[in-house]
Amino acid sequence: MKRSVRYLFHLAVAFCLACNFACISPQPPMEETKPPPSQPVEVPVKPTKPEPPAEEPTQFPLTITDDLGRKIQIDRPPQRIVSLAPSNTEIIYALGLQDKLVGTTDYCDYPEAAKSKPRVASYTTPNLEKVVSVQPDLILAEAIHEKTALPALEKLGLKVIVMSATSLDSVLNDIKLVGQITARNQAATKLVDDLTKRIEAVEVKTSALPPEQRLKVLYVVWHDPIWTMGRETFISDLIWRAGGTNIFAADFEKSRVVSLEAIIQKNPQVILVSGMGTTGDLIYTNVKKETRLSEVDAMRNNRVYKISDANLIERPGPRIVDGLEEVAKLLHPEIFGAVK
């Protein structure tokens, strides 16, 4: 009996110890609770305009027609260009071709960097020796060179493109032509598109003007005698698009000296004065002092204006649209606001 009691006692102690060890023995580590993976947030994508198709590069050789109607073959993109007109130089810089420009004229002064390029010509007459020395594979000339420099340059075997703008559209076409022959089509297309939008922004406001609000304009480029522009000039076209009418557009083409009597008879409502550098001030002063014109409407109403920079309106390059916008403000400040 005693043995049975002792056995039960030891069994109870063993059970208690076993329970105690079970209670204090380390618990298996709990698995770290992780949040369920978050779902990716869908950000709405703003629809974009489809990219225009890649532009086809100019295929060489190509044959182009310049503004004199001459057909010229271009075998490869030119690498050494000579510009014989400030407007051509401005086009070259606007298309990012300045590294290929190896010769300019004494009057090529825009942009500022153009002043550092080698000078190989005056405005009308290139120095043939200097032109040859820079080894051009393309020369961009102007109509003024047709009878003089062009034959001499071609006799030397040099490739010459002549540009002769007679309207704002032909200025834009010349920019595209330079882009084509230099394999800069995309740059030329973008520039022309931008300029076209600005021209249209002016025209949309002036095209609806009734005849009595389309002001009669005399454009003066020299005062003694008075020299002006007729039809078939980009300046006459610019005046029309700006909301005016060139009073001599119906009388002659290009430029010509006109008499005071003819001006008085046509009675301009606005006189626009141009002239490079300080000559603009000289012309303006002399026109204002001309007593024989004192009774025309432009003088009586104090509407004689000097263009802020003659190059904006007299150079058929990219800045011609700046000139258009300025003339539009001078003619119609009630529509475009005053020139600041």
C-alpha positions in Angstrom: 0.0 0.0 0.0 2.8 2.4 0.9 4.6 1.5 -2.3 1.4 2.4 -4.3 1.0 5.8 -2.6 4.7 6.6 -3.2 4.4 5.7 -6.9 1.3 7.9 -7.3 3.1 10.8 -5.6 6.2 10.5 -7.8 3.9 10.3 -10.9 2.1 13.5 -9.8 5.4 15.4 -9.3 6.7 14.2 -12.7 3.5 15.4 -14.3 3.7 18.8 -12.7 7.4 19.3 -13.7 6.6 18.3 -17.2 3.8 20.8 -17.3 6.1 23.5 -15.9 8.8 22.8 -18.5 6.2 23.0 -21.2 5.1 26.4 -19.9 8.5 28.0 -19.7 10.1 26.4 -22.8 10.5 28.9 -25.7 7.6 29.2 -28.0 8.2 28.7 -31.7 8.7 32.2 -33.3 5.5 33.7 -34.7 5.6 34.3 -38.4 5.9 38.0 -39.2 2.6 39.4 -40.3 3.0 41.2 -43.6 0.3 43.3 -45.2 -1.0 41.9 -48.5 0.8 43.3 -51.5 -0.7 46.5 -52.6 -2.3 46.7 -56.0 -0.5 49.0 -58.5 -2.3 52.3 -58.8 -3.3 53.1 -62.3 -2.5 56.7 -63.2 -4.6 57.9 -66.1 -2.4 58.7 -69.1 -3.1 61.9 -70.8 -3.7 61.2 -74.5 -1.0 62.6 -76.7 -1.0 63.7 -80.3 0.4 61.2 -82.6 3.9 61.9 -83.7 4.2 63.1 -87.2 5.8 60.6 -89.6 9.5 60.9 -89.9 10.4 63.3 -92.6 12.0 61.9 -95.7 15.5 63.2 -96.1 16.4 65.1 -99.2 17.4 62.8 -102.0 20.6 63.8 -103.8 21.3 64.7 -106.5 18.3 67.0 -106.9 17.4 69.7 -109.3 15.9 72.9 -108.0 14.6 76.1 -109.6 15.8 79.4 -108.2 13.9 82.7 -108.2 15.3 83.6 -111.6 13.8 80.4 -113.1 17.2 78.8 -113.5 17.4 75.0 -113.0 20.4 73.9 -110.9 21.5 70.5 -109.9 22.7 70.0 -106.3 24.8 66.8 -106.1 25.2 66.7 -102.3 24.4 68.8 -99.3 26.8 71.9 -99.4 29.4 72.1 -96.7 30.9 75.5 -97.5 28.3 78.3 -98.2 28.9 81.9 -99.2 26.1 84.4 -98.6 26.0 87.5 -100.8 23.0 89.1 -99.0 22.2 89.9 -95.4 18.8 88.3 -95.8 20.4 85.0 -96.9 22.7 85.1 -94.0 19.8 85.5 -91.6 18.1 82.5 -93.2 21.3 80.4 -92.8 21.5 81.2 -89.1 17.8 80.6 -88.6 18.2 77.1 -90.0 21.2 76.3 -87.8 23.7 76.3 -90.8 26.1 78.9 -89.4 28.9 76.3 -89.1 28.8 75.9 -92.9 28.9 79.7 -93.6 32.4 80.6 -94.8 31.8 84.0 -96.4 29.4 87.0 -96.1 29.0 90.6 -97.1 30.1 93.8 -95.3 26.4 94.3 -94.4 25.7 90.9 -92.8 25.3 92.0 -89.2 22.5 89.8 -87.8 22.7 87.8 -85.7 25.6 89.3 -83.8 27.8 86.2 -84.6 27.5 86.9 -88.3 29.8 89.9 -87.9 32.7 87.6 -87.2 32.4 85.6 -90.4 34.9 86.3 -93.3 33.8 89.2 -95.5 34.0 88.4 -99.2 31.7 91.0 -100.7 30.2 94.5 -100.6 26.4 94.5 -101.0 26.5 94.5 -104.8 29.9 93.3 -105.8 31.7 90.2 -104.5 35.5 90.1 -104.3 36.1 87.2 -106.7 39.5 86.5 -105.3 38.2 86.3 -101.7 35.2 84.2 -102.8 37.4 81.6 -104.5 39.8 81.6 -101.5 37.1 80.3 -99.1 36.3 77.4 -101.5 32.5 77.5 -101.5 30.5 74.7 -102.9 27.3 76.9 -102.8 26.8 80.6 -103.2 23.4 82.2 -102.2 23.0 85.4 -104.2 20.3 88.0 -104.8 18.6 89.4 -107.9 20.9 92.4 -107.7 23.7 90.1 -108.8 22.0 88.8 -111.9 23.6 91.1 -114.4 27.0 91.6 -112.7 28.3 89.1 -110.3 26.4 86.0 -111.4 28.1 85.6 -114.9 31.5 86.1 -113.3 30.9 83.5 -110.6 29.5 81.0 -113.0 32.4 81.5 -115.3 34.6 80.4 -112.4 32.6 77.2 -112.2 30.9 78.1 -108.9 27.4 76.9 -108.1 25.1 79.9 -107.5 21.5 80.0 -106.3 19.7 83.4 -106.8 16.9 84.4 -104.4 14.6 87.3 -105.3 11.5 87.6 -103.1 8.6 89.6 -104.4 6.1 88.7 -101.7 5.9 87.3 -98.2 5.0 83.9 -99.7 8.2 84.0 -101.8 10.2 84.8 -98.7 8.8 81.6 -97.1 9.5 79.7 -100.2 13.1 80.8 -100.2 13.5 79.6 -96.7 12.1 76.2 -97.7 14.4 76.1 -100.7 17.5 76.7 -98.6 16.3 74.0 -96.2 15.9 71.6 -99.2 19.3 72.1 -100.7 21.1 71.9 -97.4 19.1 68.8 -96.1 17.5 70.9 -93.4 13.9 70.2 -94.4 12.6 69.8 -90.9 14.1 73.0 -89.5 12.8 74.9 -92.6 9.3 73.4 -92.3 9.1 74.3 -88.6 10.3 77.8 -89.2 8.0 78.4 -92.1 5.0 77.0 -90.1 5.7 79.3 -87.2 6.1 82.4 -89.5 2.9 81.4 -91.4 0.9 81.3 -88.2 2.0 84.8 -87.3 1.2 86.2 -90.7 -2.2 84.6 -90.6 -2.8 86.1 -87.2 -2.4 89.5 -88.7 -4.3 88.8 -91.9 -7.3 87.4 -90.1 -7.8 90.9 -88.5 -7.1 93.0 -91.7 -8.7 90.9 -94.4 -12.2 92.0 -93.3 -11.4 95.7 -93.3 -13.8 97.7 -95.6 -12.1 99.7 -98.3 -12.4 103.0 -96.5 -10.5 101.6 -93.5 -7.6 100.2 -95.6 -5.3 103.1 -95.3 -3.4 104.6 -98.3 0.3 104.3 -97.6 3.5 105.9 -99.0 6.6 104.0 -98.3 9.8 106.1 -98.4 13.3 104.7 -98.7 15.0 108.0 -99.6 14.0 111.6 -99.5 16.0 113.6 -102.1 14.4 112.7 -104.5 11.7 110.6 -102.9 12.2 106.9 -103.7 9.5 104.4 -103.1 8.3 100.9 -103.9 5.7 99.7 -106.4 4.0 96.4 -107.0 5.8 93.0 -107.2 7.7 93.8 -104.0 7.5 92.1 -100.7 7.2 95.5 -99.0 4.0 96.3 -101.0 2.7 92.9 -100.2 3.5 93.5 -96.5 1.6 96.8 -96.5 -1.5 95.2 -97.9 -1.4 92.3 -95.4 -1.0 94.9 -92.6 -4.2 96.6 -93.6 -2.9 99.3 -96.0 -2.7 100.0 -99.7 0.6 101.0 -101.3 -0.4 104.2 -103.2 2.0 103.4 -106.1 1.2 99.7 -106.4 -0.9 100.3 -109.6 1.7 102.6 -111.2 4.9 100.6 -111.6 6.9 97.5 -110.5 9.9 97.4 -108.2 11.2 100.7 -107.0 11.3 104.2 -108.5 11.7 107.9 -107.9 8.3 109.7 -107.6 7.4 113.4 -107.8 6.0 115.4 -105.0 3.1 116.2 -107.3 2.3 112.5 -107.7 2.3 112.1 -104.0 0.1 115.1 -103.4 -2.4 113.8 -106.0 -2.6 110.4 -104.3 -2.8 112.0 -100.8 -1.4 109.2 -98.5 -3.0 108.8 -95.1 0.1 107.2 -93.7 3.8 107.7 -94.6 6.2 105.0 -93.6 9.9 105.9 -93.6 12.8 103.4 -93.7 16.5 103.6 -94.0 19.5 101.8 -92.6 21.1 103.1 -89.4 20.9 106.9 -89.0 19.7 107.4 -92.5 16.2 106.6 -91.2 16.4 109.6 -88.9 17.6 111.7 -91.8 14.9 110.6 -94.2 12.2 111.1 -91.5 13.4 114.6 -90.6 13.5 115.7 -94.2 10.0 114.3 -95.1 8.5 116.0 -92.0 10.1 119.3 -93.1 8.9 119.1 -96.7 6.4 122.0 -96.7 5.0 121.0 -100.1 3.6 117.8 -98.5 2.1 119.7 -95.6 -1.5 119.3 -96.9 -1.6 115.6 -97.4 -3.6 113.6 -94.8 -0.5 111.9 -93.4 1.1 115.2 -92.5 -2.0 116.9 -91.3 -2.9 114.0 -89.0 0.7 113.5 -87.8 0.9 110.0 -89.2 4.4 109.9 -90.5 6.3 107.0 -88.9 9.8 105.7 -88.9 10.2 101.9 -88.9 12.1 101.0 -85.7 14.7 98.9 -87.6 14.7 99.1 -91.4 16.1 95.6 -91.6 12.8 94.2 -90.3 11.0 95.4 -93.4 13.7 95.6 -96.1 15.4 92.2 -95.6 13.4 89.3 -97.1 14.3 86.9 -94.3 12.7 85.4 -91.2 12.4 88.8 -89.5 10.1 90.2 -92.2 7.2 89.0 -90.0 8.5 91.2 -87.2 8.2 94.1 -89.7 4.7 93.0 -90.7 3.5 93.0 -87.1 5.1 96.5 -86.5 3.5 98.0 -89.6 0.1 96.5 -88.6 0.3 98.3 -85.3 1.4 101.6 -87.0 -1.5 101.4 -89.4 -4.2 100.1 -87.1 -3.4 100.6 -83.4 -7.1 100.3 -82.7 -6.9 96.7 -83.8 -3.3 95.6 -82.8 -2.3 98.1 -80.1 0.3 100.8 -80.3 4.0 100.1 -81.0 5.9 100.2 -77.7 
